[in-house]
Amino acid sequence: MNFERLKSYWAAQHYLGKRPPVGMHSEESVKAFVKNVEGAIGYINVKNLDNDIKVLYRWSE
């Protein structure tokens, strides 16, 4: 899904009372969030993985 379609999707979901996922500015902030917030999930590039992060799924294009 491209960025414009994603924005449109979440705009529609907003009016149905659903909230979009939290956006982060960097993969380092995603890693910190996932490590410190119980139940949190996120996605990062595989080259930025470390041993403190549990991988749930990997995909390739």
C-alpha positions in Angstrom: 0.0 0.0 0.0 1.5 3.3 -0.9 1.7 6.3 1.5 -1.3 8.2 0.1 -3.5 5.1 0.2 -2.3 4.4 3.8 -3.2 8.0 4.8 -6.7 7.6 3.2 -7.2 4.3 5.0 -6.4 5.7 8.4 -8.5 8.9 7.8 -11.5 6.6 7.1 -10.7 4.5 10.2 -10.5 7.6 12.3 -14.2 8.3 11.7 -15.0 4.7 12.7 -13.3 5.3 16.1 -10.1 3.4 15.4 -6.7 4.8 16.0 -3.6 4.4 13.7 -0.4 2.9 15.0 2.1 5.1 16.7 4.6 6.5 14.2 8.3 6.8 15.1 11.0 9.0 13.6 13.7 6.3 13.5 14.3 2.6 13.8 16.3 3.3 17.0 13.1 4.8 18.5 11.1 1.8 17.3 13.6 -0.5 19.0 13.5 1.5 22.3 9.7 1.5 22.2 9.4 -2.3 21.6 12.0 -3.0 24.3 10.3 -0.8 26.9 6.5 -1.1 26.3 5.0 -4.5 27.2 3.1 -6.0 24.3 4.5 -3.5 21.8 5.3 -4.5 18.2 7.1 -2.7 15.4 9.0 -3.3 12.2 12.6 -2.5 11.4 15.2 -3.4 8.8 16.8 -6.7 9.5 20.2 -5.1 9.5 19.2 -3.2 12.7 18.2 -6.2 14.7 19.9 -7.0 18.0 19.6 -9.9 20.5 17.1 -7.9 22.7 14.3 -8.0 20.1 12.2 -11.1 19.4 11.4 -11.5 15.7 7.8 -12.5 15.0 7.9 -12.5 11.2 10.4 -11.7 8.4 9.4 -10.9 4.9 11.3 -10.0 1.7 10.3 -8.2 -1.4 
